[in-house]
Amino acid sequence: MAITLAQLIKEARNRAGFTQKVLAEYSGTSLENITSIENGRNKTPSPDIVIAMSKHLEIEVSDIYSSIGGIMNSFPWDRVGDLDLKDPELELMFRQVDLLNDEEAKERVKAFIRFTIEEERRRIRREKAEKKQSE
């Protein structure tokens, strides 16, 4: 089943820890517009809004347009990309996790990695917001 624009934006906003009001402010639009997008009433936001949401939600513009076109079948954060494992210790750890037979243990490792990545993204956003406030 295809992921809609409404589903993508709502889930990405929740993952970013934003309220609809905050996303609206960051995206240069109204709260009503964000609500309309998330409720599926606005299925084709303007290119400026798409670009702004992409930037602040840290998702690709092409992913937003894929959801608008009805061809997105998985959330961007659920896709496995090519990993550039330059750290030999990290590479070894991933290989060891891959060898685990216990699916629950693998899921705990994945959850920890997701948590760590999200915490880093929050830290970066916080630093950007603090820098913007100090300017």
Protein Blocks (a to p, Z undefined) as FASTA:
>chain_A
ZZdfklmmmmmmmmnopafklmmmmnopafklmmmmmnomamcdcfklmmmmmmmnopaf
klmmmmmnopafbdfklpccddddfblklmmmmmmmmmpmblklmmmmmmmmmmmmmmmm
mmmmmmmmmmmmmZZ
